[in-house]
Amino acid sequence: MPELPEVATIRAGLTRLIVGEEVSSVEVLWPKSYQSRAPTDQELVGHKVQGIRRFGKLLVIDFDSNISLMAHLRMTGQLIAASPQQADSLALPDRSTRVILTFASGLRLFFNDQRKFGRLVVVPTDRVSSDPFIASLGPDPTDEAFTPAKLTARLASRRTNVKGALLDQHVLAGVGNIYADEALWTAMIHPLTPTDELTGTQIRRLYSAIKSVLTTSIDRGGSTSRNYLSAEGTRGTYLDQACVYGRAGQPCRRCGTQIAKIKVAGRGTHYCPRCQKPPSCHSL
Ligand SMILES: [Zn+2]
C-alpha cells in the first residue's frame, strides 16, 4: 500500500510530467474505478492540469475551470504518465489498467489498480478541502505546522497502542505499516506501548523518528513493496536499507538481536525485542 513517501514521489513525478497538459479523452475500462458528478465520463476533456496536491495518501489533480480529480490509490493503485513509446516499453495498458486519460500531446495517464479498491473521483475544486475524507485527516508529518505538541495531542486523542495510533489516518495523515515500524524502531518504542504510557521524551523521539524516516524515504523515491511504482513507472529503493520492516529473523541493525514479528492492529509488525522494551505487564 503506498504511504506518504510513495504518494509524495508520485506527486513530484506527476507535477513534472502532466502540469499544463490538456485532456483529450477519458477511457474508463472499469466503471467502479471512476466516479463523476456529470452524466458522461468526458467532463475533463478540454481542461488543462494546473497542479497536483497531496493530502496524506490522497492525490488531487486540479484542472482549470474548478474541476479536480481526487485519486485514492488505496491498496494497489498506480498513476503512471507515459508517452506512446514509454507505454510500449512499460507494457501499458495492462490487465490492471482501469482508467486512461489521454492528453492532447499524446501523453497518457494510466490508473492501474490490481485489487480495484482505488478510486478516481471528479469533484469541483472548491469542494476539495471540505471533502469528508480530507477534512477527517490528522496533520501531515512533513508539514511545517506539525510539532511535537501536535503529535502529543493527536496520540492523546486515541486510547490504543502506539502502533495502532500511528496507522490511524485521523491521528496522522500518510503513515502506514512500513513507516510506523521504522519510526518505532528508530525511537526505540515497543509497538504495543499504550499511547497514554508514552513519556514526553519518547514522544519527542518518535516525532523526530517519523520525520526522519519519511524524509529519507522520499529522498530514495519511496519503498517498493509489490505494487508501488512512481509516476514514471520506476521503483523506490527505501526498503533496501529498511531498519526493521521486512527483516523478521535478521539481526537488529543497532544491537544484533533477531528482529521479531507480531500482529498489532491486524498488521504484521516488526520490532527489536531488546531495543524496544515492552510496556509494563499491567498494560498488556
Ligand atoms: Zn536492537
Residues whose N, C-alpha, C, O or C-beta is under 5 A from the ligand:
A	BS01	ZN	C252 R254 C255 G256 T257 C272 R274 C275
